[in-house]
Amino acid sequence: MATLTATAEKTSPPGIRTNPTARKLAALALLAAVLVPLAAARWASGTWPEALTINVSEPLGKASDWIIDNRDSHPLFLYFFGHVSNAVVIAVRAVYLALLAVGWAGVTAASALIAWRVAGVRLALGTATAFLACGLLGMWVPTMQTLALMVVAVIASVVIGALLGLAAGLSDRMDRVLRPVLDTMQVLPAFAYLLPVVLVFGIGVPAAVLATVVYAAPPMARLTALGLRGADKEVLEAVESLGTTARQRLLTARIPLARKELLLGLNQTIMMALSMAVIASVIGAGGLGDRVYQALASVDVGAALAAGIPIVLLAVVLDRVTGAAGARLGQAPAPNARALSAYALVAAVAIAVAGRLAERLEWPDGWVVGIAEPVNRAVDWMTDHLYSGVPVIGGTADWAGHFTTWVLDPLRDGLQWLPWWAVLLIVAALALVIGTWRTALTAVLAMAAIGVLGVWKPSLDTLSQVLAAVAVTLLIGFATGIAAARSDRVERLLRPVLDVFQTMPQFVYLIPVVALFGVGRAPAVAAAIVYALPAVVRITTQGLRRVDPAALESARSLGASSGQQLRQVQLPLARPALLLAVNQGVVLVLAVVIIGGLVGGGALGYDVVFGLAQGDLATGLVAGAAIVCLGVMLDRVTQPTERRAKKGA
């Protein structure tokens, strides 16, 4: 590689010799000129050659059959997995019975007390209102079922994530080993690993909790490692100079210095666990997710919203409480805070005891407000009046058809028309522009692995949907984020909307999307856009607001207009945040391809759903692995490496 680079430098014009990116691309072109003719002569120049594929269906099928045959008799299942399953069931049931024993009044009062203690009166009132709303919607018992499952899953996720983060934060070798594992856990679609979990544990609460732990533990691990590695070196040196042991330094310095990262990890773990509530219902989790899933099966938008709103309320409350707790770390307690907390605790206990003595533990049926019927009437009206036949602008079905015909079809056909080696070259070139040779090699190997697995064409179909969804998401997200960054009022108006969009389960907003756009790839793209948009808007807004005020003031003093300040100062200085927004948009869009498979998106999403529904381990896992490879490739071509500025080729 070094020889090729040196040759390219000798034969290239001066501009290429002084530009690291141009040098890398020139070396890639020279390498392609040598290897492409050899590859085209040895294999076909069209789609991925059959000779380079590996059939994994047979070994995966044998593994699935062995698990099914030995699940009730093998010691591994009887004495390990069986005990794990029993422990999970006992823990979830204990929490659920405790919540029911306290009663709706006690749970509401205790939740408000915790929120008041860490965040103040306003959030306490909001927390109480959220729990009361769950009861008013007739979802108190399902809410307690979901809360019990989430409590156990979050505790397990935090413990496992903290232990993994501790290992990665204290050891460079463990950090290198765990990084690809955590990447896979985060990118692998939940539906893909539901099948092996169900094969081992069967349908029910244990499988749901363990699937949730796999999904929710990585953020805790990553942020724990980040906090430990980012501890102030001077403080650590000062503690070490006192003759402390490694354990004492960890307990007295590293962990206290990483408190904010640890609390942020807890926040993200809670949010990701709640986002699994609906998906976990597919394998018997029950609770609110089961109500949403059943409503989806019967296309009952009103019932889906009645069950989806409590999930959103729980997510928003927990997000605000943990966020406020993190913001208050290190602050001095308010005067008389301990005495007020004692009085509030006594009041909460008194409310719970009063409810039990009055035998009012369950939410009264007379206090339930039904929203399903009016919501369904509104959806019917939208379907009748907006689906088609709208003068001039056309209906939503027309928009979906045009988007499919003019964007999705040409993009998919173009990608599938390209020779396989051309796709690999494009991936390598994009990765080189933004990263290093190692980045490019990783991206190319990830893309090549898709072909080796034998799912080249459906993967390019999925990639076309992802690219279209990302383009629309970035267009809307950057415009909205810029508006929010330049106006406090716009940001305040957007915040509750973004909270709802970010916490609403995909299954809930999938139903109105299908009602408006029909079934096909266009509604799948629309669902992905709605899911990814909040993160892009938030990151863009935050990046622009963090631009150095001195730079803006300097531009204003030179007479720069508002538009010039944005184009010439804010956007260039916020480039890392904007690239992160692109990266997160890609990852989040890719996470919804499975949901898109349920509404006609086809491609890899359909294969994963089909594998879960039919118990076909090979089909589901191969498609899931291909989605992971797409995620790795897209991550490498959208996120610059830290060493890019220091290294050339």
N, C-alpha and C positions, 0 to 999 in steps of 0.2 A: 504493500500500500504506500509506503514511504517513497519507493522508487517511482511509482506511477505519479505521485504528487510532484516529485522533483522534475519528472519529465514534462508534466503539464506546465510547471512554472517556467521551464526553459523555452517552451514553444508558445507561450501565451503572451499577449501584449502587456504593457506596463500596468494598465488598469487592473487586470486580473491578478498580477503579481502582488499588488498592494491591497487587494480586497480579499480577506479570508473566506468570505462566503463564495465569491467567484472562483477562488482556487479550489474549494471543495467541490463545487459543481463541475468545474472543468475536469477534475480528477474522476468524478463520477461518470462524466460523459466518456472519458477515455476508457474507463473500466467497462462501461456498457458496450462500447464499440468492439471490445474484445470478447465479452461473455455472451451478449445477445445472439450473435450469429451461431455460436456453438450451441446455445440452448435451443434456438429455433431449428437447427439441423437435427438435434438429438430428439427433441419433443415437438409437439404441435405448437403453432403460433397463436391459436385461438384461445379457447377456455382452458382451465387448468388441466394438464395432461393426466389421463387416467393412470399412467404408470407411476406417478408420484403421489398417489393416494394410498392410505392405509385403512383397511376395514377393521374398525374397532367394535362393530356390532356383536360379533361372536363372543369375544371375551367379556364384554359388558353384560350380554345376555346370560352367560354362564354365572357371572357374579350375582346377578339378580336372582337366578334360580337357586343358587346355593343359600343365599340369605333367606329366601322364602322357605326352603326345605329345613333349615336348621334354626329358625328363629325361636322355636319352642323347645329345643332340646340341647343346643350347643352350650357348653359352659360359659362362653363369652357373653351370650345373651342372658343366660340364667343368673350369673353371678356378677356381671358388670352392668350391662345395659339395663337389665331388669331392675337393679337397685337404683340406678340413675332415674329410671322412669318412675319408680315408686316414690322416690324423694321429691321429684317435681310435683307429682300429683298431691302428695301430702302438704307440701308448702303452699301450693296454689289454693287448695281447699281450706287450709288454716286461715290464710289471709282473707279469703272470700267470706268464711263464716264470721270472722272477726268484724268485717265491715257490716255484715247483716246484723250482727249482735249490737253494734253501736247505733244502728238505725240511721235514717236519712238526716234527721236533725243533728245527731252527733257527728256524722261524717262531715256535714256542711260546716258545723261550728269548728271542728278540729282543723279542717282545711283552711278556713278563714283565719284561724288563730296562727297557723304556720305562716300564711302569706303576710299577715300583719307583722309578725315578729321579724321577718326578713326583708319586707319591702314596704310596709306602711299601710295606712288605712285605705287608700284608694284601691290597691291591689287586693286587700282583704275583702272589700265590698265586691270587687269584680269576681273574685274566687267564689264567694258565696252565691252570687248571681249565676255563675256558670253551673254550679252543682244544682241549684234550684231549677235552672232551665232544663237540665237533663231529666229531672223528675217531671216537669211540666210537659215535656215531649213524650212521656210515657216510657222512658228508657232508663229508669233508675236501676232495676235489677241487671239488665245487660251492661250498664255502665260499671256497676260494681264487679261483674264478672271480668270485664276487660281490665279494670283497674287492678284486680287481684293478679291476673296473669301478667300484667305489665310490671307490677311491683316485683314479682319473683324474677321475671326476665331481666329487668333493669339491674337488680342486685347481682344476679349471676353475671351479666354483661360487664358491670363495673368491676367486680372482683377479678374476672378473667382478663379483662382489658387492662386493668391496673397492673396485674402481675406480668403480662406480656410487655406493657410499656416500661415497667421497671427493668425487665431484662434488657430491652432494647435501649433504654436510656443510660444504662450503666456499662454496656458492652457493645463495642463497634461490630464485633462479629455477629452477635445476636441481632443487631439492628439490620445488618445486611441479609441475614437469613430470614427474618420476619417480614421485611418489606414486601417481597413478592407474595408472601402468604396473605398479608393484609390487603394488598392490591386485589388479589383474587377474591377474597371474601367480600370486598366492597363492590367489585364490578360484576361478579357472577350473579345473574338474576335470581331472585328468591325462588321463582318457580323451578329453576333448574336443580337447586339442592333440596327442594321440598320432597322430591321423589326418593332419593336415598335415605333421607330422614324418616319418611313414612315406611320405607321398606324395613328399616331397623326397629323403629318404635311403634309402628302402626298408626292408625288414625286416632287422634285425640290430643289432649292437653300437652303431654310430654313432647310430642313431635312439634307442636306449635311453639312451645317455649324454647326448645333447642334451636329451631330454625330462626327464631327472633334473636337469640343470643349470637348466632353466627353472623347475623346481619348488623347487630347493634354494637358488638364489642370492638370492632376496629377503630372507631373514632376515639374511644377511651384509651386504647393502646397507643395510638398515634400522638394524642395530645399529652398523655403522661410522659412518653419518651421526649417529646418536644420540650415540655416543662423542665424535665430533669437535665436535659442537655443544654438548655438555655439559662441555667442558674448562673448568677453573677460569680465570675471566676475569683474576684477579689474577696468576696465573702467566704467562698469555699477555702481559699488559701489562708484567710484569717482563722477560720475554724480549725483547719488542719494544723496550723502553727501552735495551737493550744494542746496538741498531743491527742486529739480525739481519734477513735477508731473509725474504720470505714462505715460501720453500722451507725455509730453516733453521728457522723457527718450526714448520712442519709436521713436520719430521723430529725435532726435538729437544724439542718441547713437546706439540703436539696428539696425535700418534700415541702417544708414551709414556703420556700421560694417559688415552688411550682403550684401553689394553691389555686391561682386563677386558671391556669391551664387545666388542672384537675377538675375544677368546677365547670369549665367550658366543656370538657369531655363528658361529664355527667349530663349536662344540658343536651348535647348532641346525641348521646346514647338514648335519652328519654324520647327525643323527637323521632329518632329512627325506629325505636321499638314501637311507638304508637303508629308510625307509618306502616308497620307490618301487621297491624290489627286485622285489616280486611283480608290480606293475603293468607294470614295464619288461619282464618276462618275456613278456608278451603279444606284444611286438614283437621277440622274438628275443634278449633279453639273456642267456638261459641262467642257469646257476648255481642258487642256492637258490630263487630266485623261480620258475624254470621247474619245479622239482620240486614246489613248492606248487601251481602252476597246473595241472600234470598230475594231481596228486592231487585237486584240486577237480573236474576234468573227470570223473574216475572215482568221485567221492564216497568217497575213501579217507582217512578222518580220520587214521588212524595214520601213513600216509605223509606227509600234510600237516603233522602235528605234528613228525615227524622232520626235515623240512626247515625248518619254521617256528621250532623251538627255536634252531638256530644263528643265525638272523637276530636273535632276541631277545637271545641271548648277546652277539653282536657289538655290538648297540645299547647294551646295559647297560654293557659294558666300555668302549666308546668314550665313553659319557656320563660314566662315573665318572672316566676318565682326564683328559678335557678339563676336567671340573668341578674336579677336584683341582688341575690345573695352574693354573686361574684363581684358586683359593683361595690358592695359594702364591705368587702374584705379589707381588713386593716383600719377601718374607721373606728373611732371611739364610740362606745355605746351611749345612747341617750341617757340623760339623768332619770333616775327612778325606773329604768327599763326593766330591771329584774323584778321589781315589785309589781309593775303593770303586767308583766308576763305571767306572774303567779296568779293575779286576779283574773286575767283572761283564761288561764288554764282551768281555774276553778269554775268559771262561767261555762266553759265548753263541757266540762265533766257534768255540771248540773243539767245542762240541756240534754245531754245524752241519757242521763239517769231519768230525767223527767219523761223523755220519749219512751223509755223502756217501761216505766211504771204505768204510763198511760196506754201501753200496748199500741203505740203508733210508730213501730219500727219500719214498716213498709210505707212507701209513698201512697197517699190516698188516691183511689181511682177517680174520685170526683174532681181532682185537681189536674187532670190530664187534659192538655189542649191538642187536638188533632190537627196536623198541618198537611197530611197526605192528600186529602181530597182537593183543597184549593190549589196546592202545588201541581197536582195532576191536571187540573182544569187549565192552569196557566200553560203547562207544557203542551197540552192538546191545542190550545189557541195558537201557540208559536208554531207548532207543526202545521196547522191548517193555513196559517197566514204568511209564514216566513219560509217554509220549505221550498216552495216553488211558486211561480206566477206573480212575483212582486214586479210591478212596472219599472221599467228603465234599468234598475240595478240587478234584477233577477233574484231568485231565491237562493237560500243557503245550499240547496242541493246543486243548483247551477254552478255556484262558486266551487264546490267540491269537485264537480265534474271538470270544470275548466282547469283547476289546479292540478288534477290528476293528468289531464291531457297535455297541458302546456309545460308542466314542471316535472312531475314525478315520472311519467313515462319516458320522456326524452333523457332524463338523468339516469334512470335505470338502464335503458337500452344502450346509452352511451358507455356506461361502465362495463356492461356485459359484452359490448362489442370490442372493447380494448383487449389486445392480447394480454395474457397473464403476466408476461415479463414487463409490459408497459405499465401495468398497475403497480408492480413492485418498484419500478424505476421512479414513478411519480411519488410514491410513498417515501422512497429514499431521498429524493430531491427536497420534498417538503420538510422532512426531518432534519436534513443537513442545513437548510436555510435558518432554522430556528434552534438547532442544537449542534451535536458533535457526531463524529463517526459512530461512536457507541450508540447514540440515540437512533441514528439511521439504521444500524444493524438490528437493534431491538425491534424497531417498527417493521422492518422488512421480514424478520423472522416470525413476528406475530401474524403478519398478513399471509406469509407462506404456510404457516401452521393451519390456517383456514382451508387452504387448498389440500393439504395433506389429509385433513379430516374428511374431505369429500363433500364440502358444503360451499363451494366457491360461488356458484350462481345465486343461491338464496342469500348468501352473505353480502354480495354486491347489491341485491335488491334491498336488504336492510340498510346498507350503507347509503343508498340513494335517498331513502326516507329520512335517515339521520341528517344528511347534508342539507336537505330541503328544510327540515324542521329547525336546524341550527341557524340557517340563513334568516328565516323569518323571525326566530327568537332573538337573534342579535340585532336585527333591524329595529324591532319594536323595543327590545330591552335597552339598547344604547340610547335611543331617543327618549324613552321614559326616564332612564337613569340620569341623563343630562338635565332633563326638566326638573327632577327631584333634587339634584345637586344644586341647582341655581335658584330654588325656591323652597323655603322652609314650609310654606303652606302646602305646596304640592306633596312634599315628603310626608307631612302629617296626614294628608288625605289618603295617600297611597299605603301607608303602613298597615292599617287593618285589612285592606284588600289583599296585600301581599301575604299577610299572616294567614288569611283564609285560604288563599291559593296554595300556599306552601304546605299547609297542614291537612287540607282536605284529601281524603283517600282518593286514589286514582279511579277506583270503581265508581265513586259517587258522581264526579263530573263527567265520567265517560258516558253516562246515560243521556244527559241533555246534549252532549256532543253528537251522539248517534241519532238522537231525535231530530237535530237540526241538519246534520250533514249526511245522514244515511250510513251505510256500511261500506267499508273499503279502506284504501290506504290514506285517503284524505282525512277522515276523522281520526285515524291513528296518529297522523302528523299533528292534527289540531290538539289532541290530548297531550302529546309530547311537548308542544309549545306552551300550553297552560302550565304544565308541571315544571318546566325549566325556566320560565320567564321570571319568577320572583327572585331566584338566585342571581340571575344576570343583572336585574335592576338594582338589587341591593349592593352587589359588589361594585357596579359602575358608580352608583351614587357615593358609596364610601370612598372609592378611589379618587374621585374628583374633589370631594370635600377635604381630603387629606393633603391636597396640593399645598405647598408652602405659601402662606399668605404674603410673604415678602416678595415672592416672584410675581404674584398677581398685582401687588401694589406697585412694583417696578414697571410692569407693563402698562398699568393705568397712568402712571406718571409720564410715560412716553406717548400718551395719547391713543393707546390701543382701544378699539371698540370692544363691546362685549363679545361679539363673534370672533374677533381676532384673539382676544384673551383665551377663549375656548380652544380655538384651533391651534394657536401657536404656543400656549403655555400649559393649560390644564390637560389637554389630551396627551401631549408628549410626556409630561411629568407623571401622568397616571397610567402610562403604558403597562407597567407590571400588573396593575389591577385589572386593566382591560383584557390582557392576555389570560389572566386567571378567570375572568368572566367568560371568555370564549371556552376555556377548558372545562369549566363547570357546566356550561350550557351543553357541551358535547356529551359529557358523562351523564347528565340528568336526562337528556333526550334519549340516549342509548338505554337508560334504565326502563323506559316506558315501551320499548319495542315488544316486550312480552304482552303488555296490556293491549297493544295494537294488534297482536295476533288474535285476540278475542273478538275484535270488531272488523275483521277482514283485512288487517295489515299484511297477513301472510308472512312469507319468508321465515327467518329464524324464530320470530315470536310464535308463529303458528306451530313450528316443530316442537318448541319447548312445552307449550300448552298441550299439544297432542301427546307428547311423551308422558306428561303427568296424568292426563285423563285415561290413557290406555295402559299405564304401568310399564311403558316402554323405556327402560333405563338408557338404552343406547341412543335412541332418537333425542330424548330430552337432554342428556348430558353432552352429547356432541354439539347440539345447537347452543347449549349454554356455554360450552367451552369456546365456540366460535364467537359468541358475543363478548366473552372475556378478551379474546384476541383482538377483536375490533376495538374494544375499549382501550387496551394497551396501545394499539397503533395510533388511535386518535389522540390519546393523551400525549404520546411522544411528538406528534406533529403539531400540537397546539400549546404545549407548555415548554418554554425555553429552559435549558439547563442552567444551573448556577455557575458553571464553569465556562459558559459560552464566551463571556467577555474576557476571560483570562487565556483561553486556548484558541488556537486556530483549528486547522484540520488535525 
